[in-house]
Amino acid sequence: MIIGIDLNIFVSSDKNVLSNLTSIFRILFKSDCEHMWDASNVNTDAIELIKKEEWFTKHLSITEQELFEKLIKKEEITAVKEFYLSSFFVKDAQQLEGLTRILSESSYVVLENGTNDWKFVKGIVFMYSKVKRNERKILYRKLKRCIETNQLRSDNAGGKGQIINRIKAKEAIFGSDYIKYRVATIFDNDKTKIADEISNLNKKIISYIKRNDILGSGNIKFEATDLIPWHMLYKREIENYFPLDFILKYFPLDDVDEIKGFSNEEYDFIDIEDYFNAYDIKNDLPPLFLKNELKRAHLEERCEHHKIRIDTVGYKSEEITEMELLLVRLARII
């Protein structure tokens, strides 16, 4: 997240304001902090003014004062970071309290199965963190670091029917205005064919996030005004993202003719368990997302027939796979 702070906050004499400001900067001072302070409104004269104020002289230690000056020169807020990451500009004391609250917590991805679905998310993040020629590579590497340092973690809903309740629980912690900076959700499509209507349960989840009832299955997508970032998988379940030949390496079948006869579009919506019912597919398949043998190209090939066009930096657009779209959504909460 990119953080901006009005200069008037630094010259406040309110003890609570100064305490919250100190808490925020102590988080920013940490070496593993992925948040960035946008100090573009802090010129040389402003820095000298801040250094004379009560906050700087009495609330920061000598070491922290040195860290503050280093932070000003730390890293440039590039166009890519500015475009894809969330920004929060503190204008008043109330917003400062909200920012303190969200920076003190990890980010969470609410999943219907926090154990197995998280392997899917981690696998995608780790694979895409290795890309070299992609303007979004910095986002994917930040996501990986956030997972490794527990700044980004899963939140287990214990079933799709409990996703709204988990979002409400997080909303009680962060508040409706701030939850979007710390919480996202991903859930299965559950369709049996592409022409199916969105299930009533999925409509209920999306309606809650959009704070408005959705009626049909039209072009429903994430919008910046939604309560939190979200993504409904294009395919039936996470299992449908594995290439069939990859699954068969680990879970052989005697009769593969029927399942091999499906087109890419049909394979997107079959119930994989029906064909591999001799195995505990629900629990044994997800760990394969973390295997080195599964490559980014495998997932991209499975998503090649349903790419999405998104806006990119510099008023351009680009066609990307669903895997990248999912990561772009998650980048909004780190």
C-alpha positions as CSV (number, residue, x, y, z in Angstrom):
1,M,0.0,0.0,0.0
2,I,1.2,3.5,-0.8
3,I,0.7,5.9,2.1
4,G,0.5,9.7,1.9
5,I,0.3,12.0,4.9
6,D,-0.9,15.6,5.0
7,L,1.9,17.8,6.4
8,N,-0.4,19.3,9.0
9,I,-0.5,15.9,10.7
10,F,3.3,16.3,11.5
11,V,2.8,19.6,13.3
12,S,-0.1,18.5,15.5
13,S,0.2,18.9,19.2
14,D,-2.5,16.3,19.9
15,K,-1.0,13.4,21.9
16,N,-3.2,10.7,20.3
17,V,-2.4,12.0,16.8
18,L,1.4,12.0,17.5
19,S,1.1,8.5,19.1
20,N,-0.7,7.1,16.0
21,L,1.8,8.8,13.7
22,T,4.7,7.2,15.6
23,S,3.0,3.8,15.4
24,I,2.7,4.1,11.6
25,F,6.3,5.1,11.1
26,R,7.6,2.4,13.3
27,I,5.8,-0.1,11.0
28,L,7.3,1.7,7.9
29,F,10.8,1.5,9.5
30,K,10.7,-2.3,9.6
31,S,12.9,-3.9,7.0
32,D,10.3,-6.4,5.9
33,C,7.5,-3.7,5.6
34,E,6.0,-3.8,2.1
35,H,4.1,-0.5,2.5
36,M,5.6,2.6,1.0
37,W,5.5,6.2,2.2
38,D,4.8,8.6,-0.7
39,A,6.8,11.7,0.5
40,S,6.3,13.6,-2.8
41,N,4.6,16.4,-0.8
42,V,7.6,16.7,1.6
43,N,10.2,19.0,0.1
44,T,13.4,20.1,1.8
45,D,11.8,23.0,3.7
46,A,9.0,20.7,4.9
47,I,11.6,18.2,6.2
48,E,13.4,20.8,8.1
49,L,10.1,22.0,9.6
50,I,9.1,18.4,10.6
51,K,12.5,17.9,12.3
52,K,11.8,20.8,14.7
53,E,8.3,19.6,15.7
54,E,7.4,17.8,18.9
55,W,6.6,14.6,17.0
56,F,10.1,14.3,15.6
57,T,12.1,15.5,18.6
58,K,10.1,13.8,21.4
59,H,8.3,10.8,20.0
60,L,11.2,9.3,17.9
61,S,14.4,7.9,19.2
62,I,17.7,9.0,17.7
63,T,17.8,5.8,15.7
64,E,14.2,6.4,14.5
65,Q,15.0,9.9,13.5
66,E,17.8,8.5,11.3
67,L,15.4,5.9,9.8
68,F,12.9,8.7,9.1
69,E,15.5,10.6,7.0
70,K,16.4,7.3,5.1
71,L,12.8,6.6,4.5
72,I,12.4,9.8,2.6
73,K,15.0,8.7,0.1
74,K,14.0,5.0,0.2
75,E,12.3,3.9,-3.0
76,E,10.6,5.7,-5.9
77,I,6.9,5.2,-6.3
78,T,7.0,3.9,-9.9
79,A,4.0,4.3,-12.3
80,V,3.4,0.5,-12.0
81,K,3.2,0.6,-8.2
82,E,1.0,3.7,-8.3
83,F,-1.4,2.1,-10.8
84,Y,-1.8,-1.4,-9.3
85,L,-1.3,-0.9,-5.5
86,S,-3.9,0.7,-3.2
87,S,-3.2,4.2,-2.0
88,F,-4.2,5.8,1.3
89,F,-3.8,9.6,1.9
90,V,-4.2,10.7,5.5
91,K,-6.0,14.1,5.6
92,D,-7.1,14.2,9.3
93,A,-6.8,12.5,12.7
94,Q,-9.7,10.2,12.2
95,Q,-8.1,8.7,9.0
96,L,-4.8,8.4,10.9
97,E,-6.6,6.1,13.4
98,G,-8.0,4.0,10.6
99,L,-4.6,3.7,8.9
100,T,-3.0,2.7,12.2
101,R,-5.6,0.0,12.6
102,I,-5.1,-1.5,9.2
103,L,-1.3,-1.3,9.2
104,S,-1.2,-3.2,12.6
105,E,-2.9,-6.2,10.9
106,S,-1.9,-8.7,8.3
107,S,-3.9,-8.9,5.0
108,Y,-6.3,-11.8,4.6
109,V,-7.7,-13.8,1.7
110,V,-11.1,-15.3,2.7
111,L,-11.3,-18.8,1.2
112,E,-14.0,-21.4,1.5
113,N,-11.3,-24.0,2.3
114,G,-8.4,-22.1,3.8
115,T,-6.0,-25.1,3.7
116,N,-6.4,-26.4,0.1
117,D,-7.4,-23.2,-1.6
118,W,-4.4,-21.4,-0.1
119,K,-2.1,-23.9,-1.8
120,F,-3.7,-22.8,-5.1
121,V,-3.1,-19.1,-4.3
122,K,0.5,-19.7,-3.1
123,G,1.4,-21.8,-6.1
124,I,0.2,-19.1,-8.5
125,V,2.1,-16.3,-6.6
126,F,5.3,-18.3,-6.4
127,M,5.2,-19.2,-10.1
128,Y,4.5,-15.7,-11.3
129,S,7.1,-14.2,-8.9
130,K,9.7,-15.6,-11.3
131,V,8.5,-13.8,-14.4
132,K,11.1,-11.5,-16.0
133,R,9.5,-9.6,-18.8
134,N,6.3,-8.3,-17.3
135,E,5.6,-4.8,-15.9
136,R,3.7,-6.4,-13.0
137,K,6.6,-8.6,-11.8
138,I,7.3,-6.2,-8.9
139,L,3.8,-6.9,-7.6
140,Y,4.1,-10.6,-7.8
141,R,7.4,-10.5,-5.9
142,K,5.9,-8.3,-3.3
143,L,3.0,-10.8,-2.9
144,K,5.5,-13.6,-2.5
145,R,7.4,-11.7,0.2
146,C,4.2,-10.9,2.0
147,I,3.2,-14.6,2.1
148,E,6.7,-15.6,3.3
149,T,6.5,-13.0,6.2
150,N,2.9,-13.7,7.0
151,Q,1.8,-10.2,6.0
152,L,-0.6,-12.0,3.6
153,R,-2.4,-15.1,4.8
154,S,-5.5,-17.2,4.3
155,D,-8.6,-16.9,6.3
156,N,-10.6,-20.1,6.4
157,A,-14.4,-19.6,6.0
158,G,-15.0,-23.4,6.5
159,G,-17.4,-23.5,3.5
160,K,-18.7,-21.1,0.9
161,G,-21.8,-20.5,3.0
162,Q,-19.6,-18.9,5.7
163,I,-17.7,-16.5,3.4
164,I,-20.0,-13.5,4.1
165,N,-19.8,-14.1,7.9
166,R,-16.0,-14.1,7.7
167,I,-16.1,-10.9,5.7
168,K,-18.4,-9.4,8.4
169,A,-16.0,-10.4,11.1
170,K,-13.2,-8.6,9.4
171,E,-15.4,-5.7,8.7
172,A,-16.0,-5.4,12.5
173,I,-12.2,-5.2,13.0
174,F,-11.3,-2.8,10.2
175,G,-14.5,-0.9,9.5
176,S,-16.4,-0.7,6.2
177,D,-14.2,2.1,4.9
178,Y,-11.0,0.3,5.6
179,I,-11.6,-3.4,5.0
180,K,-10.8,-3.1,1.3
181,Y,-7.2,-2.4,2.2
182,R,-6.8,-5.7,4.1
183,V,-9.3,-8.3,2.9
184,A,-10.0,-10.0,-0.3
185,T,-11.9,-13.2,-1.2
186,I,-11.7,-15.8,-3.9
187,F,-14.3,-18.5,-4.4
188,D,-15.3,-21.3,-6.8
189,N,-17.5,-20.8,-9.8
190,D,-19.4,-24.1,-9.3
191,K,-21.0,-24.1,-12.7
192,T,-21.5,-27.4,-14.6
193,K,-21.3,-25.6,-18.0
194,I,-20.4,-22.2,-19.2
195,A,-24.0,-21.2,-20.0
196,D,-25.2,-21.9,-16.4
197,E,-26.5,-19.0,-14.2
198,I,-24.4,-18.0,-11.3
199,S,-25.5,-19.9,-8.3
200,N,-27.8,-18.3,-5.7
201,L,-25.0,-18.6,-3.1
202,N,-22.5,-16.9,-5.3
203,K,-25.0,-14.1,-6.1
204,K,-25.5,-13.6,-2.4
205,I,-21.8,-13.2,-1.8
206,I,-21.3,-10.8,-4.7
207,S,-24.4,-8.8,-3.7
208,Y,-23.0,-8.4,-0.2
209,I,-19.6,-7.3,-1.5
210,K,-21.3,-4.9,-4.0
211,R,-23.8,-3.8,-1.4
212,N,-26.4,-4.1,-4.1
213,D,-28.5,-7.0,-5.3
214,I,-27.4,-8.6,-8.5
215,L,-30.0,-10.1,-10.7
216,G,-28.6,-12.0,-13.7
217,S,-25.2,-13.4,-14.6
218,G,-24.3,-10.5,-16.9
219,N,-20.8,-9.0,-16.9
220,I,-20.4,-9.1,-13.2
221,K,-16.8,-8.1,-12.2
222,F,-14.9,-6.4,-9.4
223,E,-15.2,-2.6,-9.3
224,A,-13.2,-0.1,-7.1
225,T,-16.4,0.8,-5.3
226,D,-16.9,-2.8,-4.0
227,L,-16.5,-3.5,-0.3
228,I,-13.4,-5.6,-0.9
229,P,-11.4,-7.0,-3.8
230,W,-12.9,-10.3,-5.0
231,H,-12.6,-12.9,-7.7
232,M,-15.0,-15.7,-8.7
233,L,-13.0,-18.4,-10.5
234,Y,-13.9,-18.8,-14.2
235,K,-13.7,-22.5,-13.9
236,R,-15.8,-24.8,-11.7
237,E,-13.1,-25.4,-9.0
238,I,-9.4,-25.1,-8.4
239,E,-9.0,-28.7,-9.6
240,N,-10.1,-27.7,-13.1
241,Y,-7.0,-25.5,-13.5
242,F,-4.7,-28.6,-13.6
243,P,-3.9,-29.9,-17.1
244,L,-5.3,-33.4,-17.3
245,D,-2.0,-35.0,-18.3
246,F,-0.4,-33.5,-15.1
247,I,-3.1,-35.0,-12.9
248,L,-2.7,-38.4,-14.6
249,K,1.0,-38.5,-13.7
250,Y,0.1,-38.6,-10.0
251,F,-3.4,-40.2,-10.2
252,P,-3.5,-42.8,-13.0
253,L,-6.8,-44.0,-14.4
254,D,-7.5,-47.2,-16.3
255,D,-10.1,-45.6,-18.5
256,V,-9.2,-42.1,-19.7
257,D,-11.1,-42.0,-23.0
258,E,-14.1,-40.1,-21.7
259,I,-12.2,-37.4,-19.7
260,K,-9.7,-37.0,-22.5
261,G,-12.6,-36.5,-24.9
262,F,-13.6,-33.2,-23.4
263,S,-12.8,-29.9,-25.1
264,N,-11.0,-27.2,-23.1
265,E,-14.3,-25.5,-22.4
266,E,-16.1,-28.6,-21.3
267,Y,-13.1,-29.7,-19.1
268,D,-13.4,-26.3,-17.3
269,F,-16.7,-27.3,-15.7
270,I,-16.6,-31.1,-15.1
271,D,-16.4,-32.4,-11.6
272,I,-12.8,-33.8,-11.4
273,E,-13.8,-36.0,-8.4
274,D,-16.3,-37.9,-10.5
275,Y,-13.5,-39.3,-12.6
276,F,-10.9,-39.8,-9.9
277,N,-13.2,-41.2,-7.3
278,A,-10.7,-43.8,-6.2
279,Y,-8.6,-41.0,-4.8
280,D,-9.0,-38.3,-2.2
281,I,-8.8,-35.6,-4.9
282,K,-10.0,-32.8,-2.7
283,N,-7.1,-33.1,-0.3
284,D,-4.4,-34.8,-2.4
285,L,-4.6,-32.7,-5.5
286,P,-4.2,-29.1,-4.2
287,P,-0.6,-29.7,-2.9
288,L,0.5,-30.2,-6.5
289,F,0.1,-26.5,-7.0
290,L,3.3,-26.1,-5.0
291,K,5.3,-28.7,-6.9
292,N,8.2,-27.5,-9.1
293,E,7.0,-29.8,-11.8
294,L,3.9,-27.6,-12.3
295,K,5.0,-24.6,-14.4
296,R,3.4,-21.3,-15.1
297,A,3.0,-22.3,-18.8
298,H,0.8,-25.2,-17.7
299,L,-1.7,-22.8,-16.0
300,E,-1.5,-20.3,-18.8
301,E,-2.3,-22.9,-21.3
302,R,-5.3,-24.0,-19.3
303,C,-6.5,-20.3,-19.3
304,E,-5.6,-19.4,-22.8
305,H,-9.1,-19.8,-24.1
306,H,-10.6,-17.3,-21.6
307,K,-8.2,-14.4,-21.4
308,I,-9.3,-11.0,-20.0
309,R,-8.4,-7.5,-21.2
310,I,-7.4,-5.1,-18.5
311,D,-6.3,-1.4,-18.3
312,T,-2.6,-1.0,-17.7
313,V,-0.1,1.8,-17.1
314,G,-0.1,4.7,-19.5
315,Y,-3.7,4.4,-20.6
316,K,-2.9,1.2,-22.4
317,S,-4.6,-2.2,-22.2
318,E,-3.4,-5.8,-22.2
319,E,-4.9,-9.2,-22.6
320,I,-3.9,-11.4,-19.6
321,T,-4.8,-14.8,-18.2
322,E,-7.1,-15.3,-15.3
323,M,-4.0,-16.2,-13.2
324,E,-2.6,-12.7,-13.6
325,L,-6.0,-11.1,-13.0
326,L,-6.2,-13.0,-9.6
327,L,-2.8,-11.6,-8.6
328,V,-3.7,-8.1,-9.7
329,R,-6.7,-8.3,-7.4
330,L,-4.6,-9.5,-4.4
331,A,-2.0,-6.7,-5.0
332,R,-4.7,-4.3,-3.8
333,I,-4.5,-5.6,-0.2
334,I,-0.7,-5.6,0.3
